Amino acid sequence: MQKIYLCGPIMDEYEGEARAWRETAKGLLKDRFVLLDPMRRNFKDREVDSANEIVEFDLQDIRTADIVLVNYSKSSVGTSMEVFYASQNLGKFVVAFSPFTFKDCSPWMVKFCTKILPSLETAAEYISDHFLTNSPG
């Protein structure tokens, strides 16, 4: 099965919010894809001994992933860095969902996300439509 990294704001985000959309994504995609959720690790932001581990584990997940699914609901340094890394360094397909209109999107996110859709549900449908391979049988 193909792997999807769940990319989106965590730091300075209400923890329930950071988890909620990821749980919804799992419900929409888990039977057809392996979901790589950075929230599965129990690191705390702003702790010196965790900072490098947080980044390195997230980068490893991105390298492992076939697709990056991005919650672009607000500006986030970490999310932007992950999108740039996935797109430019690794050539990954980056699918974002966002409440922003095109004119309100950062040009950087427009440039480095392969596709930006209006909701998580439409992004999950897009991924399912374009990345599921039908096995013979």
Beta strands, then each sheet from edge to edge (+ up, - down):
strand 1: 3-7
strand 2: 34-36
strand 3: 67-71
strand 4: 93-97
strand 5: 115-117
sheet 1: 2+ 1+ 3+ 4+ 5+
end
